[in-house]
Amino acid sequence: MSESAQPAAKDQPAKAKPPAVEDQPFEIFVPQLLIPALAKEIQGYGGAAAELAFVQGAMPVVGSECWMIQGELPGRRRFWLCFTKPDISSAKTVALAEAGGQPSLLESFLIDEKKMSLALLVSRLVQRLNGQKWLGPN
């Protein structure tokens, strides 16, 4: 077999792996990927749609500036997922408030995770809300 007839596998560049959705800039990832995925997962529990907003403002309870997803569920139950920096891997906290109340406690959120992913953020936040019995027919 001549050299020209042999496959040139070594000469071909390796196909580049597409970037992970989590590699998107924070200001794109949260409103375009995280919020829609969170809304869909919450609705999957059979309840009414959550009102979700991506804002920068004062973190509940402590008042320091942060980026956050503010959410309101039926019955005026509210939650905040706060990012201390504009980075999904930054330190995160969750605050919850029953109807008419104000949050009084910040909970650390996903502090032991080495790699942050869209699926992990969505599943753990929805798990936390469901643990409050705030989703679906709980």
Buried (B, 14 or more C-beta within 10 A) or exposed (E): EEEEEEEEEEEEEEEEEEEEBBEBEBEEBBBEBBBEBBBEBBBEBEBEEBEBEBEEEEBBBEEEEBBBBBBBBEEEBBBBBBBBEBBBBBBBBBBBBEEEEEBEEBEEBBEEEEEBEBEBBBBBBBEBBBEEEBBEEE
